[in-house]
Amino acid sequence: MNSSTQKTGVIYCRVSSAEQIDGTSLESQERLCKEYALKNNIFVDKEHIFIEKGESAKTANRTQFQKVLAICCSKKSKIDYFIVYKIDRFARNQNDHAITTTMLKKYGTSLRSVTEPINDTTTGKMMEGIISVFAEFDNNVRTERSRNGMTERLKQGVWVWQCSLGYERLHQKDNITPDGIISPFITMCFEEWVKGKYTFQSLADHINAKGFKTKQGNKATPQLIEKILRNKIYCGVMKGMGFEYEGKYPPLVSKQLFNECQPGYKTESRRRPQNAKNPLFPLRSLVLCSHCLAPLTGSTSTGNKKRKYSYYHHHKQTCPKAKSITKKDFENLFVEHLDKIVPKEEYLQLFKAVIMDIWKSNYIAFNGENEKIRQEVKEIEKRIENIFSCFERGIYSDSEFIERKNKLKKEISEKESHIHDNRIEEFDMDEALEYCFNFIRNASSIWVQIKDKPELVNSFQKLIFKEKIPFEGDKFGNSKLASIYKLEEEFDEDKSSLVSLLVIEPRMFVTG
């Protein structure tokens, strides 16, 4: 029983993954927090020990965390200390940390860490601020490392997420493999669908009649059938982190069969030449004959000694300009053409000066908008204070209090996100322009590096060339270029036309 002079506290313990729940992490945290309370003469009622299992500290919307806050912010409880094992158990976002500790202090509750020297002294407060900053930094680093690690595993052909239907993972770090139970039904879905006699509903009925059930014991639905037929994982292709990767696990269907099951396959196959994105010939979709205007294509032949030779050539051999040119020579001519169209440095610098002038003008407008949003945030914060006041007077129940508070906090988060989007004062436009200009200056070397990657080189070429390039037999002719490549022409005609380029080609200045 606590005396009138003894301080009171609550204990909050958290782990962020299921693996940690099964270990000793939670028990250790709770034991050390209790020892800290006992050592510092802080009474903690057994009802005031809260355990959060497997929820991240990235957001403040944690179930047990919300219950602790409700108790601390109730005048009936009179809690002096909010005890955690470590500050990153409390919050890994500096903004959440500042808002929550400020709110707690209004009700007389101070944050205490078992492992870190924080208290209400000037030095203790400084340490709390520094530690909260590093907690957020550490979380960001962990997130980045995790993402990089997952990307590397994807590049190695390993599926890193939960197994898709029909696959299983025999050991934790293994790649996925067909489960032998559901996987035959997945293959059946593709083999039956390609026959063209099923709807999603009728195919679901068909495999259900054959005994299909998910791991949860559910039957197939039309929605599940569509999801299966659209999932590239079944043909050995993994989609993740914004890219596609070749999986090194047994596919359940061939790429050909998968493609034949996709909407519009027959229409597209008639309209699009075969191997239009063949990485061996990156220019086949970009270059046409200057005489007959037919697009050039590419092909590989095998010599007497079984050596392969690759050429670009005409589709129409009847054209007077029809000829074959080796892949190496043709692409070397294209590299020379890329170097030829690069604007002179003096024009790039003039263009940069115009952009910087407009950028500085826009800053004033953005800053005014941000200030308006900051005032709106302050008004919402006042409404949050009023909600706490109503909760103390018993007007709101616990659930109503949490619901209303979270709704307003979400509004604040959205507005702060809008401010972040407009924070151009922290954006180094000079550096961004140099990045873009280096792209323009080094277009030929970049093209050489990515020419065997269709998903990159096609987008790259479209950024520069706005229409197909004519080939005149021994050199590339003129074609419509992105506006940034027409600086000399535009500037010679009218210096003011430089300004118009900003709105004509915004895509040329996307840096990531």
HELIX and SHEET records of a PDB file:
HELIX    1   1 ALA A   18  ASP A   22  1                                   5    
HELIX    2   2 SER A   25  LYS A   39  1                                  15    
HELIX    3   3 LYS A   46  HIS A   48  5                                   3    
HELIX    4   4 THR A   63  CYS A   72  1                                  10    
HELIX    5   5 ILE A   87  PHE A   90  1                                   4    
HELIX    6   6 GLN A   94  LYS A  106  1                                  13    
HELIX    7   7 THR A  122  LYS A  155  1                                  34    
HELIX    8   8 SER A  183  TRP A  193  1                                  11    
HELIX    9   9 PHE A  200  ALA A  209  1                                  10    
HELIX   10  10 PRO A  222  ARG A  230  1                                   9    
HELIX   11  11 LYS A  232  CYS A  235  5                                   4    
HELIX   12  12 LYS A  255  GLU A  260  1                                   6    
HELIX   13  13 TYR A  265  ARG A  271  1                                   7    
HELIX   14  14 LYS A  327  LYS A  340  1                                  14    
HELIX   15  15 GLU A  345  GLU A  392  1                                  48    
HELIX   16  16 ASP A  398  ASP A  421  1                                  24    
HELIX   17  17 ILE A  424  GLU A  426  5                                   3    
HELIX   18  18 MET A  429  ARG A  441  1                                  13    
HELIX   19  19 ALA A  443  ILE A  450  1                                   8    
HELIX   20  20 PRO A  454  ILE A  464  1                                  11    
HELIX   21  21 SER A  483  LYS A  486  5                                   4    
HELIX   22  22 LEU A  487  GLU A  493  1                                   7    
HELIX   23  23 SER A  497  ILE A  504  1                                   8    
HELIX   24  24 PRO A  506  PHE A  509  5                                   4    
SHEET    1   A 3 ILE A  42  PHE A  43  0                                        
SHEET    2   A 3 LYS A   7  VAL A  15  1                                        
SHEET    3   A 3 ILE A  49  LYS A  53  1                                        
SHEET    1   B 4 ILE A  42  PHE A  43  0                                        
SHEET    2   B 4 LYS A   7  VAL A  15  1                                        
SHEET    3   B 4 TYR A  81  VAL A  84  1                                        
SHEET    4   B 4 SER A 110  SER A 113  1                                        
SHEET    1   C 2 TYR A 167  GLU A 168  0                                        
SHEET    2   C 2 THR A 177  PRO A 178 -1                                        
SHEET    1   D 2 VAL A 237  GLY A 240  0                                        
SHEET    2   D 2 PHE A 243  GLU A 246 -1                                        
SHEET    1   E 2 VAL A 287  CYS A 289  0                                        
SHEET    2   E 2 ILE A 469  PHE A 471  1                                        
SHEET    1   F 3 THR A 297  THR A 302  0                                        
SHEET    2   F 3 LYS A 308  HIS A 313 -1                                        
SHEET    3   F 3 ILE A 325  THR A 326 -1                                        
END                                                                             
